[in-house]
């Protein structure tokens, strides 16, 4: 997924704002404390959201939950309880999961502010998708979302908190995410581009492609009379991917290992 961010956008009229926020659902997975559910409901209502879904909650909607919800009892009354995450995400066009862990694919990791801008531009106020729905998924208080659950998400978001002490209460995290969504729709603040490692240089990619072509010749995969067609497709793939220098090194290491193996076994060579 390639995230495209504008540096400036128009503010959202109040009616459009309400309509957009009604197409956002907050999903809590395996929540263990009823008070957190109530506090999350309050967080939603203060930012104009109302759709809260619980996936296999461990906590009951008890007196503490309703007390923490304060005046957001309408959100509490309309909570959706489901048995699995797929049911909670039914009908969603874009899903982003909260994760405090760095991922192997940094272009899929956004800050909450970048998430909000991406949701605003691409989904909530995109005239091509006037009915699009999105979901923000939050995991268990003690362990967050597991890898399978994160795999259900199109992207991951994290709150850029103090690295020395980044622990946030579940409701605090939900509040921040809902606030950023509302502010993005109101058009208060320009959003910086998504930070990512710099892409590999042109010559690094060309060296990789030459290494790739040599290896494919040795495997007798390429048509020796017309290798350019395949290599151009591979070049286009690499350009779209905007791979990093580290990823170039990984791919070249793989190619070297393949060559070593084929040389030792005589594959692709006369013996």
MISEKE-613088 format. One record per atom (N, C-alpha, C, CB): x, y, z negated; residue in one letter. Coordinates in steps of 0.001 Angstrom, whole numbers, plus 524288, in hexadecimal, padded with zeros to 5 digits. Each point is the difference from the previous one (the first is absolute). Glycine has a CB too. Layout:
XYZa
...
//
This chain:
8034A7FB6480000x
7FCB68049C80000x
8036B804CA80000x
7F8DD7FB3D7FB4Dx
806168087980828x
802DB804E28002Bx
7FC8E8044B7FDDFx
805457FCFB807B7x
7FC5A8054E7F3F6x
7FCED804227FD8Cx
801608053580266x
7FF857FAEB7F7ADx
7FC89807F580A1Ax
800D78051A8023Fx
7FD728040C7FC7Fx
800647FC3F80920x
802A88079D7F55Ex
7FE0E803DE7FC5Dx
80024805608027Cx
803067FA917F877x
7F8EB8085E806B8x
8001080577801A2x
802A0803317FBBAx
7F7BB7FEDE80567x
80A0E805BB7FBFBx
80239803807FC0Cx
7FC03803FE7FE33x
808D37FEC9803F1x
7F298801327FE8Ax
7FC0F803E77FEC6x
7FAB47FDE6801AAx
80682807678010Ex
7F56B7F9A17FBEFx
7FACD7FE67801A9x
7FBE38039A7FDC2x
803087F6CA800A0x
7F87080928801DEx
7FBC68036E7FE5Cx
7FD537FDDB7FB1Dx
7FEB2802D580950x
7FF11800AC7F3ABx
7FD1D7FE537FB64x
7FAF37FD52801A3x
803E38075B7FAC1x
7FA267F56F801B0x
7FB6A7FCCC8011Ex
7FB30802917FD8Ax
8058F7F7BF8005Ex
7F64E80986802ACx
7FB2F802257FDB1x
7FDDA7FC5B7FBD2x
7FDFC804918086Fx
7FF197FDA77F3DFx
7FE377FCFD7FB74x
7FCDC7FB3380190x
7FFDD8083C7FAE0x
7FC987F852808E2x
7FCDE7FB7E801A1x
803607FBBF80267x
7F871805EF8017Bx
80B507FBB4801C6x
8038A7FC368025Ax
803727FD777FBDDx
7FFEE8052580853x
801987FDF47F3CAx
8032F7FDEF7FBBCx
7FD117FBB17FD21x
80478808B17FF0Cx
7F6B17F85C7FF83x
7FCE47FC177FD3Cx
7FF487FB1A8034Ex
7FB66807277FB31x
803897F997809D0x
7FF357FB968037Fx
804F37FCBC80076x
7F95480528804EDx
80B2D7FD737FB84x
804F37FD2F80075x
801337FCEA7FB11x
8033F806E080617x
7FBE47FB8B7F568x
801487FD5A7FB16x
7FC647FB5F7FEFAx
8034D808797FC7Ax
7F8077F7A6805BFx
7FC747FB8D7FF60x
801C07FB4A8032Fx
7F8BD806417FE66x
80B047FA8880507x
8020C7FBAB8031Ex
805107FDE17FDC6x
7FBCA803D8807D4x
8054E7FDA77F353x
804A27FE0D7FD40x
7FE437FC9B7FB7Cx
8053C807F48028Cx
7FCE17F3647FD1Fx
7FEDB7FCB37FB78x
805057FEFA7FCF4x
7F86E7FBC9804C3x
80712804337F61Fx
8045C7FEB47FC85x
7FF217FA757FE0Dx
80151809867FD40x
8028C7F33080378x
7FF907FA717FEA2x
803DF7FECD7FBA7x
7FD267FD9F80934x
800D5800337F27Ex
8034A7FE6A7FB98x
8000F7FA0C7FFC1x
7FDED8085C7FAF8x
806B77F569804E2x
800937FA518000Bx
801A27FE0D7FA97x
802688003E80994x
7FA7A7FC427F435x
801787FD5F7FB25x
800B28038B7FB51x
8042B7F99380582x
7F8D680A9A7FA2Ex
80099803C17FBB4x
7FEDF7FD5D7FABCx
7FD728076480612x
805F07F9A87F618x
7FFA17FD387FB04x
7FDAD8033E7FB94x
8079F7FAE9802D6x
7F7DD80A3F7FDD8x
7FE10803537FBCEx
7FB2F8030E801D6x
80925800BA7FC4Ax
7F28F7FE9D800E6x
7FB38802B180176x
80098805E17FFFAx
7FB157F8967FC6Fx
807FC809717FFE5x
800D5805A67FFBFx
802768021E804F7x
800F17FF3E7F665x
802787FDB080BFEx
80273801B7804DFx
7FC0A800648046Dx
808567FBE17FD1Bx
7F3E68008A802EFx
7FBF38003880410x
7FCCE804F97FF61x
7FF957F6288005Fx
7FED980B107FAC4x
7FD11804C17FF0Cx
8031C804DE8015Fx
7FB367FB5D7F902x
809D2804B780598x
80347804888012Cx
800BA8009D805E0x
8049B7FEE37F76Cx
7FBAE7FCC180B61x
8006B80040805B5x
7FAF7802448025Bx
806267F8377FFF1x
7F5688062C7FDFBx
7FB0E8021F801E8x
7FFD9805EF7FF48x
7FB827F77E7FDDCx
8065980A557FDACx
800328059F7FF07x
803BA802AD803CEx
7FDF37FE6B7F68Bx
806867FF0B80A86x
803CB80232803B2x
7FD98800A080563x
807487FBE97FAF1x
7F5B180036806B6x
7FD6D8005480516x
7FC45804A88002Cx
800C27F63F80106x
7FBE780A1A7FB10x
7FBE4803FE8002Ax
8023F805817FFEAx
7FA067F9CA7FB84x
80A278070C80194x
802468053F7FFCBx
8021B801BD80549x
8023D7FE727F6AFx
7FF067FDD180CC3x
8020C801458052Dx
7FBF77FF4280457x
808C57FD6C7FCCCx
7F2558015C801BEx
7FBD77FF96803D9x
7FF5A7FAB480273x
8018680913801A8x
8012E7F2FE7FC5Fx
7FF637FAAA801E5x
7FC087FD2E7FC96x
809477FFE280370x
7F48F7FBD77FEA1x
7FBFD7FD4A7FCF2x
800207FA1080092x
7FA97807E4800FCx
808877F60E8029Dx
7FFC07FA6780120x
804797FD287FD47x
7FBB7801DA808ACx
802E47FAF97F380x
803CF7FD197FCE8x
7FEB67FA3780048x
8015C807B47F9F7x
802787F52180775x
7FF477FA5580064x
803CA7FD3B7FC61x
7FCFB800E18094Ex
801297FAF87F428x
8032C7FCDA7FC75x
8008A7FA808023Dx
7FD03805577F831x
807D77F8EF80850x
801127FAB4801E4x
801A37FCA87FB61x
802AF80359808F4x
7FA377F8C67F5D3x
801107FC697FBACx
801F0802E17FB20x
802167F90D8068Bx
7FAD780A9F7F771x
801B9802D07FB57x
800387FC667FB40x
7FC2480837803A7x
807CA7F88E7F926x
8007A7FD147FB16x
7FD2A802CB7FB97x
8089C7FC6E802F7x
7F659808967FDD4x
7FD79803297FBF7x
7FA2580054800F3x
8083C8052C7FEE3x
7F4E87FBB37FCE4x
7FA5C800D180052x
7FECC805D88001Cx
7FE637F7807FB3Ex
7FD33809C08070Ax
7FE39805647FFE7x
7FD44800EC7FACBx
7FF088004C809EBx
8042F8006E7F220x
7FE06800667FAA9x
7FF64805B27FE5Dx
804427F7747FDD8x
7FAC28094D7FD23x
7FF17805517FDFAx
804BE80378800E1x
7F9EB7FC5D7F943x
80AD68016F8062Ex
804AF8031E800E9x
80055801C8805AAx
8048B7FB1C7F8E2x
7FA128016B80AB5x
800268016580589x
7FC62804958011Fx
8021A7F6B880246x
7F91E809137FBBDx
7FC508043080105x
8017A805017FD1Cx
7F9117F94F8015Bx
8096E806127FA1Ex
801C88049A7FD25x
80447802D680304x
7FDB47FB9F7F78Ex
806038016A80A9Ax
8044480252802FCx
7FE138025880525x
806207F9937FBECx
7F5878048080605x
7FDDF80221804E5x
7FDAE8056B7FF35x
7FE277F6EB80305x
8009C80A727F818x
7FDAD8050E7FEC1x
7FB13800DE8033Ex
808E0803927FDB7x
7F6EE8006E8058Cx
7FB478012680308x
7FFF87FD858056Ex
7FF6B8084A7FB1Bx
8040F7F3F5805C2x
800247FD5D8051Bx
7FCDE7FAED7FFCEx
808DB803F0801DCx
7F2A97FC407FB81x
7FCEC7FB387FF4Ax
7FD977FE2980521x
7FE1C802BB7F6D3x
800F8800E480CC2x
7FDF17FE6280512x
803F47FCAF802FBx
7FA878081880042x
80A8A7F93B7FF45x
8040E7FCCA8026Fx
800217FA9C7FD79x
805478080F80214x
7FA467F7CF7F8C1x
800027FB017FD31x
7FB5C7FCA1801A0x
804898044C7F871x
7F6F37FE2880820x
7FB477FD0580154x
800437FD9F80573x
7FAF6805DE7FA26x
8082C7FC7A80943x
8004E7FE2780569x
804F47FCE280128x
7FABC807B280284x
807FD7F69F7F965x
804B77FCDE800CBx
7FEAC7FAF4802E6x
803F8803CD7F7D1x
7FF5B7FADF80BF8x
7FF787FB14802DAx
803BD7FC087FD9Ax
7FD64804B78085Fx
8009D7F6C77F618x
803447FBC67FDD6x
800217FB90803E7x
7FDC58027F7F6AFx
806ED7FBCF80AC8x
8009C7FBE5803EFx
803F77FBF87FE16x
7FDC7806628073Fx
802237F5137FB53x
803547FBAA7FE58x
805537FFF780299x
7F7FF7FAFD7FE7Cx
808A3807C8805DBx
8051E8000B80294x
800D380531802CBx
7FFAA7F6378011Ex
8053C80AD48000Cx
8016D8050480255x
7FD9E800AF80564x
808487FFD17FAF2x
7F7637FBFB80819x
7FDC58006F8053Dx
7FA78802217FFD3x
805957F895802E6x
7F76B805C07F938x
7FAA4801EA7FF83x
7FFF1805D57FEC6x
7FD1F7F7207FCF7x
8068480A9A7FFD0x
80036805927FE9Bx
801998035C804A2x
802347FD817F6DAx
800B88003C80CCEx
80202802FE8046Ex
7FCB27FF73804E7x
808C87FEE57FC46x
7F3017FE2D8036Ax
7FCB07FF2E8049Cx
7FE3B8053780247x
7FCFA7F7677FC51x
803C38093D808C1x
7FE63804C58029Ex
80403804567FFFCx
7F7337FD977FD9Dx
80D36801B07FFBFx
8040A8040E7FFD3x
803457FFEA804FCx
800457FF5A7F631x
801308054780B91x
8034A8007D804A0x
805BF800B57FE96x
7F86D803D7804BCx
808997FE437F6ACx
8056B800DD7FE4Bx
800407FF0F7FA21x
801B3806A080749x
8022C7F64E7F717x
800897FE7A7FA7Fx
8058F801267FE41x
7F9157F8F0800EBx
80773809AC7FAB5x
805358011D7FDECx
8003C7FE2B7FA5Cx
80118807C48060Dx
803097F5697F8A5x
800987FDCA7FACDx
8040E802DD7FCCEx
7FD5E7F77A80390x
80173809667F774x
803AC8028E7FC7Cx
804477FC267FE7Fx
7F8E7805F87FC94x
80BFA7FBB080403x
804647FC937FEBAx
8047A803417FDE5x
7FD4B7F992806F0x
804DA804C27F4ABx
80486802B17FDC7x
805177FDC58020Ex
7FAD0801E37F805x
804D17FA0D80B3Cx
804B47FD7280202x
8016F8021D80557x
7FDCA7F7F97FAF2x
807568089F805FCx
801CF801798052Ax
7FF3F7FB66803A0x
806878065D7FC46x
7F7F07FABB80895x
7FEEF7FBE0803BBx
804717FF8C803E4x
7F669801727FEEDx
809D37FA18803C2x
804017FF25803F5x
7FF1480350804D9x
801207F6F87FCA4x
7FA1580AE480426x
7FEAF80300804A7x
7FE4E805737FE52x
7FD547F7CD804EBx
8067780BD37FA70x
7FECB805027FD84x
7FC1F80353802F5x
808BB7FFB27FC55x
7F6827FF6E808D9x
7FC3B80334802C8x
7FA6B7FEA37FE6Fx
80647800B98076Dx
7F9047FB157F59Ax
7FACC7FEA77FE16x
7FF28801DB7FA64x
800007F842805F3x
803CF80A547F7D8x
7FF98801E57FAA2x
7FF41805E580010x
805A97F8987FCB5x
7F62780946800E1x
7FEC88058A7FFDBx
7FF97801DD7FA60x
7FB547FF4480896x
80597805B77F6AAx
7FE89802607FB08x
7FA19800C280009x
808D6804907FF0Cx
7F4ED7FC8E7FC75x
7FA5E800F07FFC8x
7FE81804B780356x
7FFBB7FC1F7F6FCx
80398807C480942x
7FED4804A080331x
800197FEA7805CEx
803D4805C57F90Ax
7FFF67F7218088Ax
800447FE5680577x
7FB6B7FC7880166x
809BD800B57FFACx
7F4BF7FC007FCA9x
7FB5D7FCBE800CCx
7FB448035E8010Fx
803BF7F9217FA32x
7FB9780AF8802A1x
7FB708035880075x
7FFEE802DE8053Ax
7FFEE801097F64Bx
80498800E280B5Ex
8004C802BC80502x
7FEE37FC4180485x
806888064A7FC2Ax
7FBAA7F50680385x
7FF177FC2A80429x
7FA377FE8A8003Ex
8092B7FC837FEE1x
7F479802A57FC91x
7FA6D7FEAB7FFD8x
7FCB38046F80236x
801957FA547F82Ax
7FFCC80A7B80673x
7FD1D8048C801DFx
800308006A805F4x
80201804907F795x
802BB7FB5D80A96x
800B9800F880591x
7FE187FB6E80356x
8079F805A57FDCFx
7F9847F59E80085x
7FF087FB7680356x
7FABD7FD607FF1Ex
809757FEB880011x
7F42A802157FB58x
7FB387FD237FED7x
7FB7D803727FE37x
805987F8937FDB6x
7FB1E80A4D7FE1Ex
7FB8A802A47FD9Fx
7FE0B804B180319x
8035D7FD087F787x
8001E805B080B46x
7FE608047E80323x
801827FF52805B4x
800E5805B07F826x
7FFB67F59980990x
801567FEDF8056Cx
7FAE77FF668031Cx
808937FB8C7FD4Fx
7F66A807DE80672x
7FB0E7FF9E802E9x
7FF747FAEC80311x
80011809A1800A5x
8043F7F3A78003Bx
7FFB27FAFA802B3x
7FE067FBA87FC6Cx
8074E802E0805C4x
7F8E87FE117F515x
7FE467FC0C7FC3Ex
7FC56802807FBF7x
808727FAEA80146x
7F314806FC8005Fx
7FCA5803067FC71x
7FDB67FCD47FB88x
7FDEC805968077Cx
801D87F5427F90Dx
7FDCC7FCBF7FBDAx
804197FC907FD5Cx
7F7978000B804D5x
80D54801077FC1Ex
804257FCA77FDE3x
80005800167FA08x
80555801A78080Ex
7FB9F7F9CE7F5B1x
8005E7FF857FA54x
805747FE327FE7Bx
7F6637FDF97FF68x
80B728040C7FC31x
805207FE767FE17x
7FF8A7FE2B7FA5Dx
804668066380618x
7FF8B7F6BB7F821x
800257FE1A7FAA0x
8055D800D77FDAFx
7F9257F9608020Dx
806F3808467F90Ax
804C4800657FCEBx
7FFBC7FBB87FBE5x
800E7809DD8018Dx
802FB7F2B37FE77x
7FFD67FB5C7FCAFx
8041C8006B7FBAEx
7FCC67FA938079Bx
801788048A7F398x
80373800407FB70x
7FFE47FABA7FD34x
7FE6E809C87FF02x
8061D7F4967FF07x
800717FAD77FDA4x
7FF73800017FA1Cx
805A37FDA58074Fx
7FBEE7FE107F67Dx
7FF8C7FF117FA5Cx
80378803C17FCEBx
7FDFD7F68F801C6x
8004980AA17F97Cx
802F2803AD7FCD1x
805937FE297FEF1x
7F7A2802BD7FBF6x
809207F8368035Fx
805367FE1E7FE7Dx
8035B7FE3880491x
7FC1C7FD5E7F7AAx
801838014C80CC2x
803257FDC380439x
7FEB28021F8056Ax
800A87F81A7FA9Dx
7FB8280B3A805D2x
7FEB48024880509x
7FD9F7FC1B803C9x
807238063D7FE97x
7F99F7FAAE80667x
7FE137FC8F80416x
8041C7FBF080153x
7FA5F807318038Ex
803E47F3FE7FD7Cx
803CC7FC0C80196x
801068006D805DDx
7FD047FA057F8B6x
806B5802E380938x
801968007580578x
7FB987FEA9803C7x
8090A7FDD67FD44x
7F3B67FE7280158x
7FBA47FE9880369x
7FC36804908006Fx
800F27F6877FD81x
7FDF380BFD7FE18x
7FC6D8047E7FFFFx
8024E80499802F8x
7FC6A7FD0C7F76Cx
808AE803EB807CBx
8028780429802F4x
7FFFA7FECF805D3x
8059C801FE7F846x
7FA957F8F880903x
7FFD47FE7580578x
7FAD38012F8029Ex
8064E7F9267FDDAx
7F5A2807B77FF1Dx
7FAED8017580227x
7FFCD805CD80182x
7FBE37F8F87FA8Dx
80811809EF803DFx
80002805AC800CBx
8030E8017D804E4x
7FF43801487F656x
7FEED802CF80C36x
802C5801F580493x
80505802DA7FE77x
7F773800C7804ACx
8089D801777F6BFx
80487802E77FE2Ex
7FFFC7FFFE7FA0Dx
80005805AE80821x
804377FC257F5A1x
800908002F7FA52x
80134805947FE5Bx
803277F6A17FFBDx
7FAFC80AC97FBADx
8010A805437FE04x
8024C7FFAB7FA83x
7F8A6803AD80579x
80A65800447F94Bx
802168005C7FAB4x
7FFFF805B17FE49x
8059A7F7F980167x
7FA1B808CF7F98Bx
7FFFF805427FDCAx
805A0801737FEB0x
7F6C77FEE57FC5Bx
80B4580542805F3x
8057A8016C7FF15x
800C4802677FA9Ax
8011E8016980999x
7FE8A7FB4B7F26Ax
80074801C87FA95x
805BB800227FE50x
7F7187FC4A7FE04x
809B98054A7FD2Fx
8053A8001F7FDB7x
802717FA9380048x
7FD5C8075F7F9FFx
807027F7EB808CCx
8024A7FAC580079x
801E17FDC77FAD1x
8029C8025A808F8x
7FE5C801077F33Ex
801B87FE237FAE0x
7FB6E7FDA87FCFDx
8070E806D17FFDBx
7F44C7FB4880103x
7FB507FDF57FD66x
7FB61800DD8039Bx
803B2801D37F6F6x
7FB247FA5780C4Bx
7FC03800A08040Bx
7FAE97FD317FEB5x
80727800D880670x
7F85F7FD367F4B7x
7FB687FCFC7FE8Ex
7FB37803837FF80x
805BF7F9917FB64x
7F62E8051580796x
7FB1F802EE7FFDAx
7FB8C7FC677FE5Fx
8034C80620806FDx
7F91E7FBED7F5F9x
7FB2B7FD447FEDFx
7FCEF7FF5D80510x
7FFCE803977F6C5x
7FD367F82E809A4x
7FCF97FEF7804BAx
7FC92804A28017Cx
800107F6877FDC6x
7FD1980B987FE79x
7FC7D8045B8012Dx
80305804D7801B5x
7F99E7FC717F98Bx
80B0B8045F80449x
8033880465801A9x
8018A7FF6D805B9x
80359801037F6D8x
7FE2C7FA3A80AA2x
801817FF1080571x
7FB63800E4803ADx
806BA7F9887FCFCx
7F4B68049A8017Ex
7FB50800C98032Bx
7FEC6805D380065x
7FC857F72B7FD42x
803FF80BA87FE67x
7FEEA805A180007x
80389802DA803D7x
7FD277FF707F6ABx
807DA7FF4E80947x
803B98029780380x
7FE9F7FEED805B2x
806FF7FF3E7F926x
7F7DB7FBDC80813x
7FEBC7FE9B80563x
7FB08802C3801D7x
804567F74D7FEACx
7F7AF808DC7FDFBx
7FB15802A480165x
800D0805E180096x
7FAF87F90B7FB42x
808398093480154x
801328059C80061x
802AB8013B8052Ex
800D6800857F638x
803117FC4C80B3Cx
802D180105804DDx
7FC637FF91804BBx
808337FCA47FBD8x
7F4377FFA380400x
7FC407FF878044Ax
7FCA9804F480075x
7FFD07F6387FEB9x
7FE3E80B8F7FCE0x
7FCA7804AF80019x
8030A804BD801F1x
7FAB47FC5F7F892x
80A1A8044A80599x
8031E804788019Cx
8015E7FFC9805C7x
80391800837F700x
7FD837FAD080B07x
801237FF8080594x
7FB48801A38033Dx
8064F7F8B77FE1Cx
7F507805C08002Fx
7FB4580162802DCx
7FEBF805D07FF8Ax
7FCAB7F6F87FE7Dx
804BD80B5E7FD23x
7FF268059A7FF59x
803F68033A8030Ax
7FC447FE357F73Ax
808107FF5C80A3Bx
803E1802B180339x
8034F803DE7FD14x
7FA137FED98073Ex
806FD800207F3BEx
80307803AF7FCDDx
805C58003D80183x
7F9C67FE567F8D3x
8088A7FD1680803x
805AF7FFC480024x
801ED7FD22804CAx
80028800437F657x
80399801E980C8Dx
802667FD0380436x
803027FB687FDC4x
8009D8081280588x
7FF797F3A57FD5Cx
802717FB397FE1Cx
804F77FEED80310x
7F7417FC6F7FD5Bx
80D128027780007x
804E07FEE7802CEx
7FFB07FAD6802EAx
804EF805157F94Dx
7FE607FA2D80AA4x
800167FB02802CAx
801667FB947FC4Ex
8027C8049B80844x
7FBC07F6B57F931x
8013D7FB5A7FCFAx
805DA7FF2080001x
7F74A7FC118022Dx
80B04803837F944x
805987FF0C7FFA0x
801387FA6680184x
800C5806C17F8F4x
803387F89580A38x
8019B7FAC780195x
805C5800318015Ex
7F6EB7FDC780355x
80BC17FDC57FC9Ax
805857FFFB80172x
800AC801DA80599x
801AF7F8AC7F9BBx
802B4809DC8077Fx
800D9801C080563x
800667FB4E803A8x
80499808177FCBBx
7F9677F86F80810x
800527FBA2803ABx
805977FF34801D8x
7F6CF801B7802D9x
80A377F9AF7FF40x
805257FECE80228x
801108037E804BAx
7FF517F6A97FCCFx
8059F80A6C80427x
8017D8034980469x
7FF437FD1580527x
8066D804BC7FA48x
7F9A77FE51809F0x
7FF507FDB980536x
804377FBE88011Ex
7FBEA8086880316x
808F67F8E87FBA6x
8042E7FC4880141x
7FFAA7FB157FCAEx
805A78077880294x
7F8837F90E7F896x
7FF547FB537FCBEx
7FBE57FC648025Dx
8028B805247F801x
7F9347FD2B80A03x
7FBF47FCD780280x
802047FD8180500x
7F92B805D17FC2Cx
809E37FD1D806DFx
802157FDD8804D9x
803CB7FB867FEE5x
7FEEF808C280449x
804387F7CF7F7AAx
8038A7FBBA7FE88x
7FCED7FB347FE3Bx
806D2806937FD65x
7F4F07FA597FFBCx
7FCA37FBAC7FE64x
7FDA07FD4E804C1x
7FE08804A77F794x
800137FE7480C21x
7FD9C7FDC5804ABx
803F27FCE480336x
7F9A88076C80020x
80B227FA8B8003Ex
804087FD16802D1x
8012F7FADB7FD4Bx
803CE808668032Fx
7FC737F7C47F7A9x
800E27FB3B7FCECx
7FB777FC32800D9x
805248051F7F939x
7F62B7FCFB806C2x
7FB427FCE1800CEx
800217FD7480569x
7FAE5805FD7F9FCx
806887FD2780A05x
800127FDFA80554x
804117FBAD8009Cx
7FD07808BE80346x
807907F80D7FA6Fx
804177FBFB8003Ex
7FE2A7FAEC7FD8Ax
806D0806FA7FFBCx
7F6A97F97D7FBCEx
7FE1B7FB567FD40x
7FBCB7FD3780328x
80212804437F770x
7FA667FEB580AE3x
7FBD67FDA28031Ax
802197FD6F804F1x
7F9D7806A77FC7Cx
80A607FB93805B3x
802907FD6E80474x
802457FAC37FE54x
80214808C2803F9x
800657F72F7F787x
802677FB237FE1Ex
7FBE17FBD77FEE0x
8075C805357FC30x
7F4057FC8580247x
7FBBF7FC4E7FF09x
7FD237FE8480507x
7FF03803CB7F711x
802987FE9380D45x
7FD797FF2F80513x
7FA38801827FFD2x
806597F8C5801E4x
7F88980B407FB01x
7FAA5801ED7FF91x
7FED3804078043Ax
800407FE587F65Dx
803A1804F280AD8x
7FF3780422803D6x
800AE7FDED80588x
8031C806957F97Cx
7FA027FBC980A17x
800DB7FF0780588x
80505802C680191x
7F63B7FF1D801D0x
80DF17FE0A7FF97x
804FB8029B8012Cx
7FFAA803AB804A8x
804827F8507FC59x
7F790806E980716x
7FF628035D8048Bx
7FD168050C7FEB7x
800147F80B8058Ex
7FCEB807EF7F62Cx
7FCE7804A07FEBAx
7FF3A8007A7FA1Ax
7FB757FF51808ADx
808CB801CA7F479x
7FF788006B7FA47x
7FDB1805317FE38x
807957FA117FF3Ax
7F83A809C880452x
7FE9E805447FE57x
7FA58800687FE27x
806938036380643x
7F5F47F9B57FC27x
7FA79800627FE98x
7FF2D7FEA27FA42x
7FD847FDC38093Bx
804A07FDD67F524x
7FF777FE5F7FA8Fx
802B9803CC7FC50x
7FF7C7F6B8802F2x
8052A80B067FE7Ex
802F9803657FC8Cx
7FD57805507FF5Fx
808367FB65802B5x
7F52E8066F8015Fx
7FD30804F47FF80x
7FB717FF787FC46x
802A3802688090Cx
7FABC7F92D7F719x
7FBC27FF137FC4Fx
8020E7FFF47FA69x
7FB2D7FAE1806D3x
8095F802AC7F86Fx
802517FFE27FAC2x
801AB8057E7FE53x
803127F6BE80187x
7FEE180C4B8022Bx
801858055A7FEBCx
7FB38803367FE50x
8077D7FF618066Cx
7F451800107FC6Dx
7FB38802D37FE9Bx
7FE0F7FE6D7FAA1x
7FDB0800998096Dx
802B07FA657F56Ex
7FE677FE177FAE3x
80339802987FBB0x
7FD557F76F8040Ax
807D8808CE7FCBAx
80368802547FC0Cx
7FEF4805D87FF6Dx
806CC7F93B801F9x
7F8198095B80250x
7FEF0805957FFB1x
7FAFB8011A7FD0Cx
804B88013E80863x
7F74F7FB9F7F89Bx
7FB15800B97FD24x
800AF7FEEF7FA38x
7FB157FD84807FEx
808197FE9B7F6D0x
800C27FE7B7FA81x
80345803EE7FCFCx
7FF4C7F6BF802B6x
803E880C6D80007x
80379803C47FD76x
803227FD5F7FBA3x
7F9B3807438022Ax
808F77F48E7FF3Dx
802C87FCFB7FC0Ex
80498803127FDC8x
7FD4F7F7C580485x
8042B806E77F6C2x
80418802BB7FD27x
805487FD70800F5x
7F97D802AB7F930x
80AD07FFF880578x
8052F7FD938008Fx
800697FAC77FD17x
803CC808F3800E9x
7F9DD7F6C37FA7Dx
800277FB187FD12x
7FD337FBAD802E3x
800658050A7F7BCx
7FB437FC3580ACBx
7FD177FC14802F1x
803047FE48804DAx
7F79E803D97FCB5x
80B4F7FFD1805ACx
803747FE8C80456x
804027FC007FE29x
7FEC5808E18041Ax
803827F8287F75Ax
803E87FC617FDE3x
7FDA57FA977FEFEx
804B18079C7FBEFx
7F6907F84A80216x
7FD6D7FAFD7FEF2x
7FF2E7FCF780518x
7FB84803EA7F81Cx
802837FEC780BE2x
7FEFA7FD61804FDx
805137FE2380283x
7F8028058A8013Cx
80C0C7FDA07FE7Ex
804F67FE5880251x
8026F7FB817FCF2x
80160809168034Cx
7FDD27F6E67F799x
801CF7FB8E7FCECx
7FD3C7FAFD8018Ex
801F58060D7F8ABx
7F8FA7FA4E80855x
7FD0A7FB74801CCx
802007FE128054Ax
7F829803437FB14x
808E58007380880x
801F37FE888052Ax
8055C7FD6A7FFA2x
7FAEC80762803EBx
808577FAA67F8A6x
8052C7FDA57FF3Ex
7FF8A7FA717FDFAx
803BB808D77FE3Cx
7F89E7F64C7FE25x
7FF347FABF7FDE5x
7FE117FC4680440x
7FE05803DF7F730x
7FE7D7FE1580C39x
7FE147FCC680455x
8047A7FE94803A1x
7F72E8044A7FF6Fx
80C1B7FF97801DFx
8046B7FEF680375x
803C27FC0C7FD99x
7FF2280905803A4x
801DF7F7947F750x
803917FC577FD5Fx
7FDE37FA7480050x
802F0807227F9ECx
7F7F57F85E80539x
7FD907FAD580020x
800347FDAB8057Ex
7FA1D802A77F89Ex
804988008980B58x
800027FDF58055Ax
8057E7FEA8801D5x
7F80E8054B801E4x
80BD97FDBD7FC6Ex
8055D7FED480181x
801D87FAE37FD94x
801C68098F800D2x
7FC977F5827FA5Ex
8019D7FB2F7FD55x
7FD6A7FB2B80240x
8015D805337F7FFx
7F9D27FB7E809F4x
7FD187FB67801F7x
8003F7FF7E805EFx
7FA0C800D17F85Dx
808118033280A41x
800697FFBA805A8x
7FB0F80158802E0x
806997F9707FEA9x
7F563808917FE88x
7FB128017180287x
800FD80479803BCx
7FACB7FD0C7F82Fx
803388025080C96x
800938041E803E7x
8054E800188029Cx
7F9B38050E7FAF2x
809A57F6FD8040Cx
8052E7FFD88025Cx
800E17FA9E80268x
8036E806A97F97Fx
7FFE17F93E80A89x
8018A7FB0580239x
803CB7FD447FC50x
7FEAD8037D80922x
800CA7F75C7F628x
8036F7FD107FC97x
802297FB56802E9x
7FAF9802ED7F823x
//
